[in-house]
């Protein structure tokens, strides 16, 4: 997904997503990314 696409507003059919929900989703994605990187690093170090 491109950066520009992620900033387009959702279609009118979808309920508006609150800022808190967007922040929580972004935080979760960041944590998942860190967990994945840590896993890969541990596998490489083993």
TINUDREN-680090 format. One record per residue (C-alpha): residue number from 1; residue in one letter; x, y, z. Coordinates in steps of 0.5 Angstrom, whole numbers, padded with zeros to 4 digits. Layout:
N
[NUM, A, [X, Y, Z]]
...
***
This chain:
46
[1, X, [0000, 0000, 0000]]
[2, X, [0003, 0007, -0002]]
[3, X, [0003, 0012, 0003]]
[4, X, [-0001, 0017, -0001]]
[5, X, [-0007, 0011, -0001]]
[6, X, [-0006, 0011, 0007]]
[7, X, [-0008, 0018, 0007]]
[8, X, [-0015, 0018, 0003]]
[9, X, [-0021, 0018, 0007]]
[10, X, [-0025, 0012, 0008]]
[11, X, [-0031, 0011, 0003]]
[12, X, [-0038, 0014, 0006]]
[13, X, [-0041, 0007, 0007]]
[14, X, [-0036, 0006, 0012]]
[15, X, [-0037, 0009, 0019]]
[16, X, [-0032, 0014, 0021]]
[17, X, [-0026, 0011, 0025]]
[18, X, [-0024, 0015, 0031]]
[19, X, [-0017, 0018, 0032]]
[20, X, [-0016, 0014, 0038]]
[21, X, [-0018, 0008, 0034]]
[22, X, [-0013, 0010, 0028]]
[23, X, [-0008, 0011, 0033]]
[24, X, [-0009, 0004, 0037]]
[25, X, [-0008, 0001, 0030]]
[26, X, [-0002, 0004, 0028]]
[27, X, [0001, 0003, 0035]]
[28, X, [-0001, -0005, 0034]]
[29, X, [0002, -0005, 0027]]
[30, X, [0009, -0002, 0030]]
[31, X, [0009, -0007, 0036]]
[32, X, [0008, -0013, 0031]]
[33, X, [0013, -0010, 0027]]
[34, X, [0018, -0010, 0033]]
[35, X, [0016, -0017, 0035]]
[36, X, [0017, -0020, 0028]]
[37, X, [0024, -0016, 0028]]
[38, X, [0026, -0019, 0034]]
[39, X, [0024, -0026, 0032]]
[40, X, [0028, -0025, 0026]]
[41, X, [0034, -0023, 0030]]
[42, X, [0034, -0028, 0035]]
[43, X, [0033, -0034, 0030]]
[44, X, [0039, -0031, 0026]]
[45, X, [0043, -0030, 0033]]
[46, X, [0041, -0037, 0035]]
***
